[in-house]
Amino acid sequence: MPEPSEWDLPRLRASFLFQDDQKKDTSAEDQQAEEFFDVKFYPYSPDGAPPVFAAISKKHIVICRLSQADKDTNPCEIIQVISDDDPYKTSQSNCACCWSKDPETGRAWLCVSGSGANVKVYDVKEGKLIKVLTSHGGDVNDLATSPADPLIIASASDDTTVRIWSLAKVHAQQPCVCLLGGEGHAWDLLSVAFHDTGRYVLSTGHDQVINMWALPELPKEHVADPIIIHYPHFSSSEIHSGLVDCVAFYGDLILSRACHEDSIVLWRIEGFSSDDAVPSPSDAPTTFDPNKQTRSCYTPVLSPERPRHFTRLLQFHTPDCGVQFFMRFRMFHAPGKHPILAFANAKSRTFFWDMSRFLSYSQYMSDLKEAQTNRALPAPQKPSWLLVKRTKKPDAAASIRNAGADKESMVSASPDPELVPSLGQHSQKTLAEWAEMYDTTDLHHQIKPHKSVTVDGKFVGRQVGWSPGGDWCVVVGNNNRALIYQRWAKDTKVSTPGTQ
């Protein structure tokens, strides 16, 4: 078997169904509760510790630990199940979570939200509710933890606001330290995300508007009332044409997805750099021109040098999402490792893109053209992940061979000698297929996945979670099902996915 490589994409290792929800009520209405809506890994474990993740269903919080088990053993172990039966009687249907931790003991906290207008904080080890954050006026559909401070979280609500909460003891009486509202959104919010610096927040939802807010310095002492930010520093309804259910930072760039568009868009705000000073609330543009679809404090006036407020960079093709919304992508992005984008559609397929392959492909194609022009130059070495499709007559074995559910987009083989090479030893067909996955020169082209995995059954993906080291990826969705993907397994032979 080949040695593990930094270019490896995840392989399907196992899956499980959590069935406790089904045992409580088997009515048709309650069957809809059998769905995981969110999954997030605990980000504060020490190096080398087995990764732990939380999967959130409408009725339960399921805490799981992953381990490097042998190939015939499901690596996922359920270590805690928390039911929504707290003494505060704030029972709700859950749909979102984020992690925090006790600053004194280091014990893991999990913040959970959903159909109630509150955020509940659990001590995960004890499985006990320790506090409830209240002040939202509608359902809370998404949560995010600041990368800069585990005690700062953001919540996005149907009341059209984002609230910034502090879990620090000093803010126990008034945990809401900042409110992002006013003229930001006009309809229910679905997604919220922090920048790596913790100083910028993205919000989006049903009104198809994507806002970026620059946060002021948050108070370190008790405050009677939260800071109120009325206007976002960037706001646009032009990026997408429908409700936007997922948004995230990728460095200073932004990824977003809208229902019905079957694509994830990578774009940038012109003039924005997190290296610059954080703008103040007074720098934010107001809504004095209601006909203006995009407003930005970073390009208050367009010019020949900066003719637009934002620029689309890439589009990633995510077919077969249908009428579903509340479907989330997740980017793994850690220093020194390849950024990997993952998303699951409504027809049992999970897609992966390795962002490092784009530059490598561009360099290889440039070297290949140069070597063809100058015969004195040696032919460049083809990257191992640039697979060549071989065309040949089918045989009896090929007619019954399973193409495989877990596969790269093409089969590795030598080029068909009957095809006329168009560049080096590569045919026009091979080059066209590579371009569909790796060429970034056409901004209108929807880039096909670098790898897709199809699972049995009718699976609708809701959320993707990455372990802090990027060696595990978990996808959750309907029927309370979780798919466990792994990279760099010690035993490279991957077992048939199991169910527990």
ABEGO torsion letter per residue (X at the ends): XBBBBAABBBBBABBBBBAAAAAABABAAAAAABBBABBBBBAABBBGBBBBBBBBBAABBBBBBBBBBBAABBABBBABBBBBABAAGABBBBABBBBBBBAAAGBBBBBBBEABABBBBBBAAAGBBABBBBGBABBBABBBBBAABAABBBBBBAAGBBBBBBABAAAAABABABBBBEAABABBBABBBBBAAGABBBBBEAAGBBBBBBBBBBBABBBABBBBBABBABBBAAABABBBABBBBBEABBBBBBBGAGBBBBBBBBGBBAABBBBBAAABBBAABAABABBBAABABBBAABABABBBABBBBBBGAEABBGBBBBBBBBBGBBBBBBBBBAAGBBBBBBAAAAAAAAAAAAAAAAAAABAABBBBBBBAABBBBBBBBBBAAAAABBAEABBBABBBBBBBAABBBABEABBAAAAAAAAAAABAABAABBBBBABBBBBBEBBBBABBBBBAAGABBBBBBBGGBBBBBBBGBABABBBBBBBX
